[in-house]
Amino acid sequence: EITGITYAPSNENKCENVLAHVTVANGTPPYQISARYDSRKHGEKKVDGPDGLFLEFPRNTAGTRQIHVRQVNSYLTLGLISVPIISKLLGVNVEINYGATEATVVLIPEVTSGEPIGPFQFSIDDIVYQSSDTFLISASGNYTGYVIDKYGCKKTVEFTVDMDTHKSAPFFKIEITNPLRFVDQGYAG
């Protein structure tokens, strides 16, 4: 019987596809694994062991998607399991909020509906990746924001931080002070 299904990055097109791995119990290799879309076979392969029980599926397609597994020697069907629609990372939006000395930049993944594809990793200029979508930038310039989903799909957005046009006018407060206020009252000299 099929006991579970997990997903992993595709070998080729990480933004369009995922690998669906199934696990089986009480089966004897070799196996035949086939993909079905709306009850029709869409591809199959024979594998020598449980490590080969995976197929590549498009992330965001309509219709009924299933994996069918059977033993080759006995034609015994081990199971049929549904493959849900996996969300797809379409792109990245950027939000820039200017402060007095730095800009707060937030990278926002744009995704389709379906099974979650987070956690995401975020970077500015593809240098260091972090789990937070928020960055503080103090230097004006052109930047590229990167987002990677848990299946390895990478999308980018280009943006400009212009601190000079968003600097606030200088603010000075001048007070007239009483010079006697600063005299040390305890001085006996």
Backbone hydrogen bonds in HBPLUS format (Angstrom, degrees):
<---DONOR---> <-ACCEPTOR-->    atom                        ^
c    i                          cat <-CA-CA->   ^        H-A-AA   ^      H-
h    n   atom  resd res      DA  || num        DHA   H-A  angle D-A-AA Bond
n    s   type  num  typ     dist DA aas  dist angle  dist       angle   num
A0025-ALA N   A0001-GLU O   2.84 MM  24  5.41 153.1  1.91 153.5 162.7     1
A0003-THR N   A0023-THR O   2.73 MM  20  5.49 157.6  1.78 138.2 145.9     2
A0023-THR N   A0004-GLY O   3.01 MM  19  5.29 154.6  2.07 137.1 139.8     3
A0006-THR N   A0021-HIS O   2.87 MM  15  5.25 156.4  1.93 148.9 156.9     4
A0021-HIS N   A0006-THR O   2.82 MM  15  5.25 162.5  1.85 151.2 156.3     5
A0008-ALA N   A0019-LEU O   2.95 MM  11  5.11 146.7  2.06 140.9 149.9     6
A0019-LEU N   A0008-ALA O   2.91 MM  11  5.11 175.1  1.92 149.6 150.8     7
A0016-GLU N   A0013-ASN O   3.22 MM   3  5.62 143.2  2.36 108.7 118.2     8
A0017-ASN N   A0013-ASN O   3.06 MM   4  6.01 161.0  2.09 166.3 171.2     9
A0059-ARG N   A0016-GLU O   2.79 MM  43  5.73 164.5  1.81 153.6 150.5    10
A0018-VAL N   A0057-PHE O   2.89 MM  39  5.50 152.8  1.97 154.8 163.4    11
A0057-PHE N   A0018-VAL O   2.81 MM  39  5.50 167.1  1.83 167.2 171.1    12
A0020-ALA N   A0055-LEU O   2.79 MM  35  5.44 171.2  1.79 166.0 165.1    13
A0055-LEU N   A0020-ALA O   3.06 MM  35  5.44 147.6  2.17 137.9 145.7    14
A0022-VAL N   A0053-LEU O   2.91 MM  31  5.73 164.4  1.94 166.2 170.7    15
A0072-VAL N   A0030-PRO O   2.98 MM  42  5.69 175.3  1.98 141.1 142.7    16
A0031-TYR N   A0047-VAL O   2.88 MM  16  5.34 156.2  1.93 152.9 160.1    17
A0047-VAL N   A0031-TYR O   2.86 MM  16  5.34 159.1  1.91 147.7 154.2    18
A0032-GLN N   A0070-ARG O   2.81 MM  38  5.38 157.9  1.86 158.2 163.0    19
A0070-ARG N   A0032-GLN O   3.00 MM  38  5.38 152.6  2.08 147.3 155.9    20
A0033-ILE N   A0045-LYS O   2.92 MM  12  5.60 164.1  1.95 168.7 170.5    21
A0045-LYS N   A0033-ILE O   2.91 MM  12  5.60 148.6  2.01 153.6 163.9    22
A0034-SER N   A0068-HIS O   2.89 MM  34  5.24 157.3  1.94 151.7 158.2    23
A0068-HIS N   A0034-SER O   2.93 MM  34  5.24 163.9  1.96 152.1 157.3    24
A0035-ALA N   A0043-GLY O   2.81 MM   8  5.48 161.8  1.84 161.3 167.2    25
A0042-HIS N   A0035-ALA O   2.67 MM   7  5.27 156.3  1.73 155.2 150.6    26
A0036-ARG N   A0066-GLN O   2.88 MM  30  5.06 156.8  1.93 149.3 148.2    27
A0066-GLN N   A0036-ARG O   2.90 MM  30  5.06 155.6  1.96 146.4 150.9    28
A0037-TYR N   A0040-ARG O   2.89 MM   3  5.40 150.5  1.98 157.4 157.4    29
A0040-ARG N   A0037-TYR O   3.06 MM   3  5.40 164.3  2.08 115.7 120.8    30
A0038-ASP N   A0064-THR O   2.71 MM  26  4.74 160.6  1.75 141.6 148.3    31
A0052-GLY N   A0049-GLY O   3.17 MM   3  5.93 158.1  2.22 120.6 126.0    32
A0053-LEU N   A0050-PRO O   3.20 MM   3  5.36 167.8  2.22 111.8 113.6    33
A0054-PHE N   A0052-GLY O   2.84 MM   2  5.66 136.5  2.03 106.7  93.6    34
A0086-ILE N   A0059-ARG O   2.87 MM  27  4.71 133.5  2.09 149.3 152.1    35
A0083-VAL N   A0065-ARG O   2.74 MM  18  5.22 167.4  1.75 137.9 138.4    36
A0067-ILE N   A0081-ILE O   2.78 MM  14  5.33 153.5  1.85 153.0 162.0    37
A0081-ILE N   A0067-ILE O   2.89 MM  14  5.33 159.2  1.93 150.5 156.7    38
A0069-VAL N   A0079-GLY O   3.01 MM  10  5.63 163.4  2.04 161.6 164.4    39
A0078-LEU N   A0069-VAL O   2.76 MM   9  5.47 150.5  1.85 135.9 145.5    40
A0071-GLN N   A0076-LEU O   2.83 MM   5  5.30 159.1  1.87 151.1 154.3    41
A0075-TYR N   A0071-GLN O   2.97 MM   4  5.23 125.7  2.28 132.5 143.1    42
A0115-GLU N   A0085-ILE O   2.76 MM  30  6.14 168.6  1.77 152.2 154.0    43
A0087-SER N   A0115-GLU O   3.02 MM  28  5.38 161.9  2.06 137.5 141.8    44
A0112-THR N   A0088-LYS O   3.03 MM  24  5.34 147.0  2.15 139.7 150.0    45
A0090-LEU N   A0110-GLU O   2.75 MM  20  5.49 155.2  1.81 158.4 166.3    46
A0110-GLU N   A0091-GLY O   2.91 MM  19  5.18 163.8  1.94 145.9 141.2    47
A0093-ASN N   A0108-ILE O   2.85 MM  15  4.97 171.3  1.86 146.2 148.9    48
A0108-ILE N   A0093-ASN O   2.78 MM  15  4.97 174.5  1.78 152.4 153.0    49
A0095-GLU N   A0106-VAL O   2.94 MM  11  5.13 153.9  2.01 146.7 154.5    50
A0106-VAL N   A0095-GLU O   2.88 MM  11  5.13 161.5  1.91 151.3 157.4    51
A0097-ASN N   A0104-THR O   2.92 MM   7  5.14 161.7  1.96 146.5 152.7    52
A0104-THR N   A0097-ASN O   2.73 MM   7  5.14 168.0  1.75 159.8 159.0    53
A0099-GLY N   A0102-GLU O   2.81 MM   3  5.32 150.3  1.89 149.6 159.8    54
A0103-ALA N   A0137-ILE O   2.69 MM  34  5.16 170.8  1.70 152.7 154.0    55
A0137-ILE N   A0103-ALA O   2.85 MM  34  5.16 165.9  1.87 152.3 156.9    56
A0105-VAL N   A0135-PHE O   2.75 MM  30  5.06 169.1  1.76 156.7 160.1    57
A0135-PHE N   A0105-VAL O   2.76 MM  30  5.06 153.9  1.83 149.5 158.1    58
A0107-LEU N   A0133-ASP O   2.93 MM  26  5.30 160.5  1.97 151.4 155.8    59
A0150-LYS N   A0117-ILE O   2.96 MM  33  5.69 177.4  1.96 158.6 159.0    60
A0121-GLN N   A0148-ILE O   2.94 MM  27  5.17 150.7  2.02 144.6 153.8    61
A0148-ILE N   A0121-GLN O   2.93 MM  27  5.17 153.8  2.00 146.8 153.3    62
A0122-PHE N   A0130-GLN O   2.77 MM   8  5.29 165.4  1.79 155.3 160.4    63
A0130-GLN N   A0122-PHE O   2.82 MM   8  5.29 147.5  1.93 143.0 153.8    64
A0123-SER N   A0146-TYR O   3.03 MM  23  5.03 147.0  2.14 139.8 140.8    65
A0146-TYR N   A0123-SER O   2.82 MM  23  5.03 162.2  1.85 151.1 152.0    66
A0125-ASP N   A0144-THR O   2.67 MM  19  4.99 177.8  1.67 165.6 166.4    67
A0141-GLY N   A0161-VAL O   2.79 MM  20  5.38 153.8  1.86 147.1 153.4    68
A0161-VAL N   A0141-GLY O   2.87 MM  20  5.38 167.5  1.89 162.9 164.1    69
A0143-TYR N   A0159-PHE O   2.80 MM  16  5.44 175.7  1.80 170.8 171.8    70
A0159-PHE N   A0143-TYR O   2.93 MM  16  5.44 163.6  1.96 149.9 152.5    71
A0145-GLY N   A0157-VAL O   2.71 MM  12  5.17 164.3  1.73 161.5 161.6    72
A0157-VAL N   A0145-GLY O   2.94 MM  12  5.17 140.2  2.10 141.9 149.4    73
A0147-VAL N   A0155-LYS O   2.98 MM   8  5.47 154.8  2.05 158.4 162.5    74
A0155-LYS N   A0147-VAL O   2.96 MM   8  5.47 159.1  2.00 156.4 163.0    75
A0149-ASP N   A0153-CYS O   3.02 MM   4  5.48 151.0  2.11 144.9 152.1    76
A0152-GLY N   A0149-ASP O   3.04 MM   3  5.47 165.3  2.06 120.8 121.6    77
A0166-HIS N   A0163-MET O   3.21 MM   3  5.20 140.9  2.37  97.4 108.6    78
A0181-ARG N   A0178-ASN O   3.02 MM   3  5.58 156.6  2.07 116.8 123.9    79
A0182-PHE N   A0179-PRO O   3.37 MM   3  5.92 157.8  2.43 110.8 115.8    80
A0183-VAL N   A0180-LEU O   3.23 MM   3  5.40 169.6  2.24 112.2 113.1    81
A0187-TYR N   A0184-ASP O   3.31 MM   3  5.68 165.5  2.34 114.9 116.2    82
